Amino acid sequence: MTIQSILGAIVIGAVIGAVGRLLLPGKQAIGWILTIVVGIVAALLGTLLAQVLGVETTPGIDWIELVMQVVLAVVGVGLVAGLRRGSKV
């Protein structure tokens, strides 16, 4: 794993996490670093899921894979926000 691939994962994770957070209604009680971590995990899981389902990698934007990643980010942000909210009570 190179520095470039690590930085790429952080940038993609930040974008995926931010989009997932924006699509989730209401206020989420998580910070941006945790949002980026959730986005990185969602991006990795979305890619893995796309490969398992046989979604082909194309020379352009892989829309199906991207949608999977964003949906996983929405679910991840919701779960983490719910867990953090529940732990403060």
C-alpha positions, 0 to 999 in steps of 0.5 A, a space after each residue: 500500500 502506497 502513500 498515494 493509495 492511502 491518501 486516495 482512500 481518505 479523500 474518497 472516504 471523506 466524499 462518500 461519508 459526507 454524501 452519506 451524511 448529507 443524505 441522512 435526514 436530521 442532525 448526526 452527533 458525529 464529527 467529521 473524522 468519524 464521518 471520514 472513517 465511516 466513509 472509508 469503511 463504506 467505500 471498501 465494503 461497497 467495492 467488495 460487495 460490487 465485486 461479489 455481485 459481479 458488477 464489472 469495473 468500467 473505464 468510467 465511473 462505476 455508478 452501481 458501485 458508487 450507489 452501493 458505497 453511498 447507501 452503506 455510508 448512509 447506513 453507517 453514519 446512521 448507526 454510528 450516530 445512533 450508537 453515540 447518541 445512545 451512549 451519552 444518555 
